[in-house]
Every structure is written in C-alpha cells, then in structure tokens.
C-alpha cells in the first residue's frame, strides 16, 4: 500500500479539500470596485443637475480602478480582466454622458 493514498483527504488552510474542489484565484478587488463605481456613475449620469457633478468623479474612479484591476489580473494570472475592462468602460460612458449633459445645458442656456 502506498503511504497517503486514499487514507485521508488533503488538508489545506484548516479545511478538508476533496479532489474535485480546486482553489480558484479571486478577481482583484479593484476590478470589482470598478464595476460597482461604473454602474453608480452611470446611474448618476442620468440624474438631472446634481447627478452630473457626482458622475464625473465616480466615473474617473471607475476608470482608474478598472485599469489597476486589469494590470493586477494580468500580472498575477488571475481572473478579472473582463471585470476591470467593464468597469473602466462604464466609467468612461458615464463621464462622457455627464460631460455631454453639461455641455448641452450650457449650450441651451446661451441660445435663450
């Protein structure tokens, strides 16, 4: 009989791991926060007046955290590249929508 073969499941980190369970690396927190901030910025971008001023800094934060999340995921070989990219793109769309809204409002004020 081979020592350790089938005797007991391997213990890792204080918990029992079966052969079917694999330790999956998690996505970087910055990528997850980028998605959350991107969604929040997009919601703020559609709110009139006050939302424009909130959407821009939150959207810029989403872009920054998304790019950090992409770099960390690529460097460490972890999942999360898509999450970081989605967060950054949502942030860019929100910033663009907010800036367009402000520019349209200023242009409308000059016409009247």
GIDA-V77006 format. One record per run of one state. SS is the DSSP state (H for helix, E for strand, - for the rest). FROM is the first residue (numbers start at 1). TO is the last residue. If there is no record, write none. Layout:
ss=SS from=FROM to=TO
ss=SS from=FROM to=TO
This chain:
ss=- from=1 to=9
ss=E from=10 to=12
ss=- from=13 to=14
ss=E from=15 to=17
ss=- from=18 to=28
ss=H from=29 to=45
ss=- from=46 to=49
ss=H from=50 to=76
ss=- from=77 to=80
ss=H from=81 to=111
ss=- from=112 to=112
